[in-house]
Amino acid sequence: SLETWSADTGPVIPTTPLVSFLQTLQETSLKTFGPKNFDPKMYVDLSLKSNLSTTIDAFDKLPRNATGAISVKDLSKFIDDYFDGAGDDLVYADPLDFVPEPEGFLPKVENSQVRAWALEVHSLWKNLSRKVSDSVLNRPEFHTLLPLPGPVVIPGSRFKEVNYWDSYWVIRGLMASKMYATAKSIVTNLISFIDTYGYVLNGARAYYTNRSQPPLLSAMIHEIYKRTGDLKLVRKALPALLKEYQFWNRGIHSVTVQDSQASSHKLSRYYAMWNKPRPESATIDKAFASKILNDSEKQHFYREVASTAESGWDFSTRWMRNTSDITTLTTTSILPVDLNVFVLRMELDIAFFAKVVGDNKTAKSFLKASQTRKRAINSVFWNEEKGQWLDYWLDNGATLEECQAWQASNQNHRAYASNYLPLWIDLFNSDTCLVKKVKKSLDSSGLVCAVGIATSLINSGNQWDYPNGWAPLQHMIIEGLLRSGSEEARAMAEDIAVRWIRTNYVAYKKTGAMHEKYNVEKCGDFGGGGEYIPQTGFGWSNGVVLALLEEFGWPRDLKIDCQ
Ligand SMILES: OC[C@H]1O[C@H](O[C@H]2O[C@H](CO)[C@@H](O)[C@H](O)[C@H]2O)[C@H](O)[C@@H](O)[C@@H]1O
């Protein structure tokens, strides 16, 4: 409704002239080629063959009809003549640490069918491993792909660049595949973003420089350190992590809430530094914004859209005041449970790394920060009656500096998988009594479906909603339940893992691919909805399957087909 639209506030990081021109090309192409099979991201991923001003001159000279449209023939020829294809600048890189069957690979997988499939999934790292071409390093202004120091693993299909939070589960899989050098190269690239921009970008593209993604770099480094004991990596990463920590705990990303006992709690939120259509989806964002009349309210909407992309949950009813109207996105006014879980994890990891390198002062101060955030999570998000942690909705129109008074009615009572993510952290899963309560709540939430945990209970058509299940969410909840001292919680973890592995396997056999998301209601079905067609490849799904198979194994006689 109109009342929920408000004015825009906050910084904006300008984009490059190339991104702006490619966005114009994208809009023109939609008019010329029509909406069928149209993927707006493909246009902003093209790279130039000659310099931008020559290209713009040629574009301006293309013949146009009375309505300003360019013919299919002329535009197709222009694109062929002046651009290299999306993805041509990110070339295959044979991972040097890949072997077809690593020594000690998934020792607990006894079933030969499952083992053969796991080896196929393992071999997919070769398809997804890329490095930037020399042309990106020599002429960065011709590309929207950002130059990177080493090879990366991409999610797959339309996602032809490294993405931030995807990389955590890619790395979990690489650990099972014993590909430690590849994993280290991924984090080295992400650290280079912090050196250049002060934070890790959503992904390695010029149009992603205005936002981050769920911050899991410290968790990636922790996983690698556990396996390799690489102290050099920890020493290199620590200053970058301290910088990233500031990004999430200062300025626009930080909000203070005062509880009923007058204690203040500082928590983090998503807040993109952008108030225009996302270049990779500009045609879509503009179509939604056309419902909004006022320019300042449009800018506010675009900032909410970009901030939702920063959350990794783009898009979901989780961020919408009215669950059937995307223009009511209100992400910057929400304190999200999961983001604060990730920042807590960062605090614990930094404390651990500081101790490892002998910096006791930093270790002590970050341990203290983790205890403070744990208290904040308990005060602001925990709901005793529901046995869940609920996102907290800030009062509308609050200024950035203002401290808000906590109100019970501001907790969002809708069921989301994110309501259970604190379980992932040992500070919470080590409390057996708490785990029992949360497990009971999860059991009766309706989220645990036939072959996995649904993202929400609302079938909105958005990809981060019912009936989609996403590998990262399965993994964090399974791992949290598993690490607890409760026998029943551990059994539940194994049950969800077995169902998830099964549906991934059956979908793979049916379609020949690993998928970005799955339909948790039907064994062997992949997910859908959202603004682009379902993608395959797929980095984090592969990573989670390999990590779960390493953890739980698969007995010789357990059937892998849908039951
Ligand atoms: O192009 C639209 C959006 O696509 C990305 O988001 C989705 O894919 C990512 C890669 O697997 C994943 O990290 C994210 O959680 C997905 O929702 C991209 O990250 C968005 O910024 C972009 O607008």
The ligand as an SDF file (V2000), in Angstrom:
LIG
                    3D

 23 24  0  0  0  0  0  0  0  0999 V2000
   20.6450  -11.9120  -10.8560 O   0  0  0  0  0  0  0  0  0  0  0  0
   19.7930  -11.8340   -9.7610 C   0  0  0  0  0  0  0  0  0  0  0  0
   20.4940  -12.0820   -8.4390 C   0  0  0  0  0  0  0  0  0  0  0  0
   21.2460  -13.2880   -8.5520 O   0  0  0  0  0  0  0  0  0  0  0  0
   22.0920  -13.6610   -7.4800 C   0  0  0  0  0  0  0  0  0  0  0  0
   21.3340  -14.2370   -6.4150 O   0  0  0  0  0  0  0  0  0  0  0  0
   21.0930  -15.6140   -6.4340 C   0  0  0  0  0  0  0  0  0  0  0  0
   22.2060  -16.3830   -6.8560 O   0  0  0  0  0  0  0  0  0  0  0  0
   23.4030  -16.2620   -6.0690 C   0  0  0  0  0  0  0  0  0  0  0  0
   24.4290  -17.1750   -6.6740 C   0  0  0  0  0  0  0  0  0  0  0  0
   24.0920  -18.5260   -6.4810 O   0  0  0  0  0  0  0  0  0  0  0  0
   23.1350  -16.5540   -4.5810 C   0  0  0  0  0  0  0  0  0  0  0  0
   24.2550  -16.2070   -3.8250 O   0  0  0  0  0  0  0  0  0  0  0  0
   21.9210  -15.7770   -4.0760 C   0  0  0  0  0  0  0  0  0  0  0  0
   21.6140  -16.2100   -2.7790 O   0  0  0  0  0  0  0  0  0  0  0  0
   20.7380  -16.0480   -5.0190 C   0  0  0  0  0  0  0  0  0  0  0  0
   19.5670  -15.4360   -4.5580 O   0  0  0  0  0  0  0  0  0  0  0  0
   22.9170  -12.5040   -6.9510 C   0  0  0  0  0  0  0  0  0  0  0  0
   23.6100  -12.8380   -5.7840 O   0  0  0  0  0  0  0  0  0  0  0  0
   22.0490  -11.2760   -6.7020 C   0  0  0  0  0  0  0  0  0  0  0  0
   22.8180  -10.2020   -6.2410 O   0  0  0  0  0  0  0  0  0  0  0  0
   21.3970  -10.9140   -8.0420 C   0  0  0  0  0  0  0  0  0  0  0  0
   20.6790   -9.7140   -7.9470 O   0  0  0  0  0  0  0  0  0  0  0  0
  1  2  1  0
  2  3  1  0
  3  4  1  0
  3 22  1  0
  4  5  1  0
  5  6  1  0
  5 18  1  0
  6  7  1  0
  7  8  1  0
  7 16  1  0
  8  9  1  0
  9 10  1  0
  9 12  1  0
 10 11  1  0
 12 13  1  0
 12 14  1  0
 14 15  1  0
 14 16  1  0
 16 17  1  0
 18 19  1  0
 18 20  1  0
 20 21  1  0
 20 22  1  0
 22 23  1  0
M  END
$$$$
